[in-house]
Amino acid sequence: MSSQWYDIEEILPDVSRINDGDLDTSYVLRGTRRTGVIDTGMGIGDLASVVARLHPAKPLVINTHAHPDHWQGNHQFEETSMGQEEWRMVQGWIKAMAARPKSDEQGHSPLDFLKPKRPFPPEFNRADYQWFRVIEPTRLWADGDIIDLGGFRLEVILAPAHTRGSICLLERERRLLFTGDTALYGTIWLHLEDSTTPDVAFATYEKLASYAPLVSYVLPAHGTRILPSEFLTELNANAHRVKKGEVTPRFMKTFAGDGWYYDFGGYGLLFAQQIAS
């Protein structure tokens, strides 16, 4: 199934991947009691209608984190949720933005930096686009909580790295791990103001590697690759190499700030500062 903006593909039984304009990835889980919606993308297309076509059960949004390319579609849904640590971080953003001079509010939106190549949906009006639309979650999750959709029992894993309150979601029976932006095949951004310290990030990758024996499918929030469980152990091993000074970084510029990139061959970690061994 595809539309002008979205590509929709059933990648595993009862699991559909939604490519959000080649910018990010959402997942729809067809539970027997609820429809799970993992991340809602940029909020450019009518995601709620896509989800309704995929499964009639009432949807529950579960955000892996609160960057604009992962939760700006939340306003289309009645019930939304995220990790409680991430929501604390969002409240800090709200206070900071409220303190800014009015003139600062006319800044660039993420669309100016991401430069989508696909044509926007006909109903989308870029002039009216709200790139920082805050929807208060109806549920907040803590490490170890279970989200029971019926046929899917998602275990919440607090995974601070990309952001301080990021979560991953483990489905033990189906051997699935949804990793958000914490673990993906590409540049893993750990250089942001919202990112954790390197030591906390390294501890998170150690933690995720411990789940590898329970996982067959790693499902990140960018790209269209299903990663094997070995990716978790490989990522952790490479993080250890960084700590030991065995990987030479190169300076990298991004629209969200510059940093030092540790390349593992096709993917890697981007930190704000060089890591001292």
C-alpha positions as a Python dict, from the first residue, in 0.01 Angstrom:
ca = {
    (1, 'M'): (0, 0, 0),
    (2, 'S'): (132, 346, -81),
    (3, 'S'): (15, 704, -106),
    (4, 'Q'): (171, 1025, -229),
    (5, 'W'): (343, 1082, 106),
    (6, 'Y'): (346, 744, 282),
    (7, 'D'): (474, 400, 188),
    (8, 'I'): (302, 129, 391),
    (9, 'E'): (431, -226, 405),
    (10, 'E'): (350, -526, 622),
    (11, 'I'): (699, -636, 720),
    (12, 'L'): (610, -902, 981),
    (13, 'P'): (282, -1065, 1089),
    (14, 'D'): (54, -788, 1222),
    (15, 'V'): (335, -531, 1194),
    (16, 'S'): (325, -260, 927),
    (17, 'R'): (601, -10, 862),
    (18, 'I'): (506, 340, 748),
    (19, 'N'): (770, 538, 563),
    (20, 'D'): (688, 903, 640),
    (21, 'G'): (796, 1086, 325),
    (22, 'D'): (1144, 927, 341),
    (23, 'L'): (1207, 1129, 659),
    (24, 'D'): (1129, 884, 939),
    (25, 'T'): (957, 555, 1014),
    (26, 'S'): (646, 466, 1215),
    (27, 'Y'): (508, 121, 1296),
    (28, 'V'): (151, 0, 1331),
    (29, 'L'): (83, -309, 1542),
    (30, 'R'): (-247, -487, 1494),
    (31, 'G'): (-326, -599, 1847),
    (32, 'T'): (-644, -784, 1933),
    (33, 'R'): (-757, -508, 2171),
    (34, 'R'): (-569, -199, 2056),
    (35, 'T'): (-377, -73, 1756),
    (36, 'G'): (-27, 28, 1857),
    (37, 'V'): (120, 326, 1672),
    (38, 'I'): (491, 362, 1741),
    (39, 'D'): (581, 724, 1655),
    (40, 'T'): (370, 952, 1439),
    (41, 'G'): (625, 1125, 1218),
    (42, 'M'): (618, 1484, 1099),
    (43, 'G'): (241, 1529, 1101),
    (44, 'I'): (237, 1618, 732),
    (45, 'G'): (2, 1347, 604),
    (46, 'D'): (-322, 1206, 743),
    (47, 'L'): (-164, 929, 946),
    (48, 'A'): (-478, 863, 1147),
    (49, 'S'): (-666, 764, 832),
    (50, 'V'): (-383, 533, 726),
    (51, 'V'): (-387, 365, 1068),
    (52, 'A'): (-766, 326, 1058),
    (53, 'R'): (-740, 150, 721),
    (54, 'L'): (-480, -90, 859),
    (55, 'H'): (-673, -194, 1171),
    (56, 'P'): (-1009, -97, 1325),
    (57, 'A'): (-907, -129, 1692),
    (58, 'K'): (-869, 198, 1883),
    (59, 'P'): (-516, 333, 1840),
    (60, 'L'): (-267, 405, 2115),
    (61, 'V'): (34, 615, 2017),
    (62, 'I'): (364, 524, 2182),
    (63, 'N'): (643, 774, 2115),
    (64, 'T'): (1000, 649, 2137),
    (65, 'H'): (1103, 1012, 2191),
    (66, 'A'): (977, 1362, 2131),
    (67, 'H'): (1173, 1508, 1842),
    (68, 'P'): (954, 1675, 1575),
    (69, 'D'): (1000, 1394, 1322),
    (70, 'H'): (856, 1139, 1566),
    (71, 'W'): (559, 1297, 1744),
    (72, 'Q'): (419, 1583, 1536),
    (73, 'G'): (135, 1359, 1419),
    (74, 'N'): (18, 1302, 1777),
    (75, 'H'): (-258, 1562, 1746),
    (76, 'Q'): (-443, 1326, 1511),
    (77, 'F'): (-499, 1071, 1790),
    (78, 'E'): (-698, 1070, 2112),
    (79, 'E'): (-457, 862, 2320),
    (80, 'T'): (-84, 924, 2313),
    (81, 'S'): (202, 821, 2539),
    (82, 'M'): (575, 848, 2591),
    (83, 'G'): (835, 785, 2859),
    (84, 'Q'): (794, 996, 3170),
    (85, 'E'): (1156, 1115, 3150),
    (86, 'E'): (1099, 1235, 2794),
    (87, 'W'): (789, 1430, 2894),
    (88, 'R'): (992, 1608, 3164),
    (89, 'M'): (1235, 1707, 2890),
    (90, 'V'): (950, 1841, 2673),
    (91, 'Q'): (824, 2052, 2962),
    (92, 'G'): (1170, 2206, 2979),
    (93, 'W'): (1146, 2291, 2608),
    (94, 'I'): (808, 2456, 2665),
    (95, 'K'): (947, 2678, 2940),
    (96, 'A'): (1251, 2769, 2730),
    (97, 'M'): (1037, 2861, 2428),
    (98, 'A'): (800, 3066, 2641),
    (99, 'A'): (1097, 3270, 2763),
    (100, 'R'): (1216, 3353, 2412),
    (101, 'P'): (1148, 3694, 2259),
    (102, 'K'): (857, 3696, 2016),
    (103, 'S'): (1095, 3773, 1730),
    (104, 'D'): (1268, 3438, 1782),
    (105, 'E'): (947, 3246, 1709),
    (106, 'Q'): (977, 3314, 1335),
    (107, 'G'): (1269, 3073, 1299),
    (108, 'H'): (1313, 2787, 1058),
    (109, 'S'): (1100, 2476, 1074),
    (110, 'P'): (1250, 2128, 1038),
    (111, 'L'): (1121, 2122, 679),
    (112, 'D'): (1373, 2392, 590),
    (113, 'F'): (1656, 2163, 696),
    (114, 'L'): (1519, 1821, 600),
    (115, 'K'): (1416, 1937, 251),
    (116, 'P'): (1164, 1661, 167),
    (117, 'K'): (1196, 1538, -190),
    (118, 'R'): (847, 1392, -216),
    (119, 'P'): (555, 1616, -310),
    (120, 'F'): (344, 1712, -11),
    (121, 'P'): (-9, 1570, 19),
    (122, 'P'): (-270, 1792, -151),
    (123, 'E'): (-431, 1881, 183),
    (124, 'F'): (-102, 1995, 338),
    (125, 'N'): (-52, 2372, 373),
    (126, 'R'): (309, 2449, 451),
    (127, 'A'): (226, 2803, 563),
    (128, 'D'): (1, 2664, 839),
    (129, 'Y'): (238, 2386, 943),
    (130, 'Q'): (305, 2375, 1317),
    (131, 'W'): (639, 2203, 1363),
    (132, 'F'): (632, 2220, 1744),
    (133, 'R'): (279, 2122, 1837),
    (134, 'V'): (275, 1997, 2195),
    (135, 'I'): (11, 1738, 2280),
    (136, 'E'): (12, 1635, 2644),
    (137, 'P'): (34, 1254, 2667),
    (138, 'T'): (-257, 1066, 2816),
    (139, 'R'): (-13, 805, 2953),
    (140, 'L'): (347, 814, 3068),
    (141, 'W'): (568, 507, 3089),
    (142, 'A'): (845, 406, 3327),
    (143, 'D'): (1123, 156, 3272),
    (144, 'G'): (980, -196, 3293),
    (145, 'D'): (616, -104, 3227),
    (146, 'I'): (413, -342, 3007),
    (147, 'I'): (189, -207, 2731),
    (148, 'D'): (-67, -478, 2652),
    (149, 'L'): (-230, -431, 2312),
    (150, 'G'): (-366, -786, 2299),
    (151, 'G'): (-134, -1015, 2105),
    (152, 'F'): (149, -769, 2169),
    (153, 'R'): (299, -711, 2514),
    (154, 'L'): (551, -431, 2482),
    (155, 'E'): (804, -397, 2760),
    (156, 'V'): (928, -41, 2807),
    (157, 'I'): (1307, -10, 2821),
    (158, 'L'): (1444, 328, 2925),
    (159, 'A'): (1727, 392, 2678),
    (160, 'P'): (1887, 735, 2730),
    (161, 'A'): (2129, 820, 2452),
    (162, 'H'): (1984, 1012, 2156),
    (163, 'T'): (1763, 1190, 2411),
    (164, 'R'): (1759, 1164, 2787),
    (165, 'G'): (1416, 1004, 2799),
    (166, 'S'): (1415, 780, 2489),
    (167, 'I'): (1252, 441, 2523),
    (168, 'C'): (1279, 114, 2334),
    (169, 'L'): (998, -142, 2320),
    (170, 'L'): (1058, -517, 2355),
    (171, 'E'): (804, -780, 2248),
    (172, 'R'): (946, -1101, 2393),
    (173, 'E'): (715, -1359, 2235),
    (174, 'R'): (751, -1215, 1884),
    (175, 'R'): (1120, -1130, 1946),
    (176, 'L'): (1085, -767, 1836),
    (177, 'L'): (1275, -463, 1958),
    (178, 'F'): (1168, -114, 1848),
    (179, 'T'): (1465, 115, 1906),
    (180, 'G'): (1361, 464, 1794),
    (181, 'D'): (1670, 671, 1718),
    (182, 'T'): (1878, 505, 1990),
    (183, 'A'): (2002, 223, 1767),
    (184, 'L'): (1982, 242, 1387),
    (185, 'Y'): (2189, 177, 1077),
    (186, 'G'): (2307, 527, 997),
    (187, 'T'): (2441, 823, 1191),
    (188, 'I'): (2322, 795, 1550),
    (189, 'W'): (2296, 1151, 1679),
    (190, 'L'): (2433, 1181, 2032),
    (191, 'H'): (2557, 1539, 1997),
    (192, 'L'): (2235, 1724, 2070),
    (193, 'E'): (2153, 1937, 2372),
    (194, 'D'): (1891, 1675, 2459),
    (195, 'S'): (2136, 1386, 2432),
    (196, 'T'): (2289, 1218, 2735),
    (197, 'T'): (2653, 1221, 2831),
    (198, 'P'): (2873, 971, 2645),
    (199, 'D'): (2907, 750, 2953),
    (200, 'V'): (2529, 720, 2987),
    (201, 'A'): (2498, 641, 2617),
    (202, 'F'): (2765, 372, 2644),
    (203, 'A'): (2576, 218, 2937),
    (204, 'T'): (2258, 214, 2729),
    (205, 'Y'): (2428, 26, 2445),
    (206, 'E'): (2559, -224, 2698),
    (207, 'K'): (2205, -264, 2828),
    (208, 'L'): (2055, -313, 2482),
    (209, 'A'): (2319, -572, 2393),
    (210, 'S'): (2203, -777, 2689),
    (211, 'Y'): (1864, -813, 2517),
    (212, 'A'): (2013, -952, 2194),
    (213, 'P'): (1944, -1319, 2288),
    (214, 'L'): (1574, -1229, 2322),
    (215, 'V'): (1547, -1051, 1986),
    (216, 'S'): (1534, -1156, 1621),
    (217, 'Y'): (1420, -826, 1467),
    (218, 'V'): (1551, -478, 1550),
    (219, 'L'): (1317, -211, 1416),
    (220, 'P'): (1460, 145, 1417),
    (221, 'A'): (1278, 473, 1353),
    (222, 'H'): (1475, 565, 1039),
    (223, 'G'): (1541, 366, 726),
    (224, 'T'): (1367, 63, 584),
    (225, 'R'): (1600, -208, 711),
    (226, 'I'): (1509, -473, 964),
    (227, 'L'): (1828, -526, 1160),
    (228, 'P'): (1934, -858, 1316),
    (229, 'S'): (1991, -902, 1686),
    (230, 'E'): (2366, -914, 1618),
    (231, 'F'): (2349, -543, 1542),
    (232, 'L'): (2295, -474, 1914),
    (233, 'T'): (2606, -664, 2018),
    (234, 'E'): (2809, -518, 1732),
    (235, 'L'): (2701, -164, 1820),
    (236, 'N'): (2799, -220, 2182),
    (237, 'A'): (3136, -366, 2082),
    (238, 'N'): (3203, -63, 1862),
    (239, 'A'): (3103, 172, 2144),
    (240, 'H'): (3364, -2, 2359),
    (241, 'R'): (3620, 58, 2083),
    (242, 'V'): (3536, 428, 2095),
    (243, 'K'): (3587, 435, 2473),
    (244, 'K'): (3927, 271, 2431),
    (245, 'G'): (4037, 520, 2167),
    (246, 'E'): (4049, 260, 1891),
    (247, 'V'): (3832, 456, 1646),
    (248, 'T'): (3953, 786, 1501),
    (249, 'P'): (3669, 1035, 1461),
    (250, 'R'): (3617, 1294, 1192),
    (251, 'F'): (3449, 1631, 1230),
    (252, 'M'): (3093, 1643, 1097),
    (253, 'K'): (2855, 1932, 1039),
    (254, 'T'): (2477, 1888, 1069),
    (255, 'F'): (2184, 2128, 1068),
    (256, 'A'): (2137, 2047, 1438),
    (257, 'G'): (2493, 2125, 1541),
    (258, 'D'): (2838, 1991, 1471),
    (259, 'G'): (3023, 1704, 1630),
    (260, 'W'): (3271, 1420, 1602),
    (261, 'Y'): (3165, 1115, 1407),
    (262, 'Y'): (3293, 767, 1487),
    (263, 'D'): (3242, 562, 1172),
    (264, 'F'): (3191, 186, 1205),
    (265, 'G'): (3144, 128, 833),
    (266, 'G'): (2797, 235, 718),
    (267, 'Y'): (2683, 358, 1057),
    (268, 'G'): (2832, 522, 1361),
    (269, 'L'): (2803, 751, 1663),
    (270, 'L'): (2811, 1132, 1650),
    (271, 'F'): (2918, 1305, 1973),
    (272, 'A'): (2947, 1673, 2055),
    (273, 'Q'): (3306, 1630, 2169),
    (274, 'Q'): (3584, 1384, 2103),
    (275, 'I'): (3583, 1095, 2346),
    (276, 'A'): (3884, 1079, 2573),
    (277, 'S'): (4014, 723, 2614),
}
